[in-house]
Amino acid sequence: MNPQIIQNLRYKLQKRVRRLNSVSKKMFVHALRQFLAFFDSNPTYIGIAESLSAQFPTASISINRILNGEQLVCHTEEESAAIGHAVLKNIVTQSEPYNFSRFAHPYGYTGLEESLEAIREIFLEPFYEYVDEQLDDQRAMLNVLLRYKHRSEWFYRDYLMKLASEESRKAEKLLALNLYSYLYDQGIDFSIEPSSISGEVDLIGAQGSEDPLLADTKIFDGDGRGKTYIRKAFNQIYTYTQQHNEPFGYLIIFKITDKDLRFLLSTQSRNIPVVTHNHKTIFLITVDIYSYTLPVSQREPLKAIEITEEELIKPVENADIKTSIVS
């Protein structure tokens, strides 16, 4: 991502956290509510937070444990950040302005002033530090990929649909190259198609980080490249995350049909579908490039092709079982 953009995002975040660290106990919840509204208005911050939430989907259970008096100790910085974010969101939903003290009591803090400092130290700081560190890491890629999705659907639909009309394998390569070109323009360093045991991953992006970006591109036409094809694609990107020992993978799906593609998943994401299995998180980004002939108001109701989480994970689980037997 462009360094100037990162610097601007970091400055805005820092300024608002500084305010949270300076306001009085009477104004803290109000300031926190403003902070979260600001945070949730930016796709980059949201992308980082959703990647974090996908790693720790049970953060809400941790909140209940703390409220029940347990002094919860996190094992990693990532877990501490995830619980910190969940606690901050929970605080602003409380009707009583000083209910934040309930989260401090299990840690030995009693007075309001002490409780406020505990909230800042135990929950706010770990979350802020995590987001700050991830701004120039691959987790911010969700924002870049979502911008690519919107750019493609708003301005390049006809052009990309023309590329998709080529022979099947060639079409996917041309669409992938269009994605690579966009990522390159965003200042992302990457290599294309490294050798792999079971095939070729479309993209590995370095981003100046030790964590590579694993992304694969596929076409969905609702027919020959329909549900079964997407399930195989999910299996592929999951396998890549295992081979490269990475926690995240991205499947970019170019939809070239008027049929809707709908994922029925247990983890609800604000922006994009996400599946977490065996400590691997796969984000499913659908780019609709179908050339509709009628305006939205005149179209027939969408015919949806639904893919459940079980349908995606079942082949993966079978592969995991076979691997464990062989090993």
ABEGO torsion letter per residue (X at the ends): XBAAAAAAAAAAAAAAAAAAAABBAAAAAAAAAAAAAAAAABAAAAAAAAAAAAABAAAAAAAAAAAAGBBBBBABAAAAAAAAAAAAAAAAABABAAAAAAAAAAAGBABAAAAAAAAAAAAAAAAAAAAAAAAABAAAAAAAAAAAAAAAAAAAAAAAAAAAABBAAAAAAAAAAAAAAAAAAAGBBBBBGBBBAAEBBABBBAGGBABBBBBBBBBBAGBABBAAAAAAAAAAAAAAAAAAGBABBBBBBBBABABBBBBBBABBBAABBBBBBGGBBBBBBBBBABBBABBAAABBBBBBBBBBAAAAAAAAAAAAAAAAAAX
